[in-house]
Amino acid sequence: QVQLVETGGGLVQAGGSLRLSCAASVSIFSINTMGWYRQAPGKQRELVAVIIISGDNTNYADSVKGRFTISRDNAKTVYLQMNSLKPEDTAVYYCKARRNLRDYWGQGTQVTVSS
């Protein structure tokens, strides 16, 4: 089992920045991919960004491209740096790890962007 602990959510004004962290209970290198997803009220959960651990490749949703950056350290943590935040970024953000074709989810952290 992989446990994921998210930190960094909170309230921020539009145009501000926030950095989310997702700490895994296992080495990042035992995980295939890690991603950030978000779910706004009344909407489906959507992929925000994903990082493929082995190759360090990243992909982003068009809505966050150029504003958000996913990265990792060399231990157990992935990050989501969020800049130029907009009210439409308001959502619960979830960290997900894929390991051996199994998905593991964090509990989510609320990000609220005020106008």
Helices and strands as residue ranges (DSSP letters): E 4-7, E 10-13, E 18-24, G 28-30, E 33-39, E 46-52, E 57-60, E 68-72, E 77-82, G 87-89, E 91-99, E 102-105, E 109-114
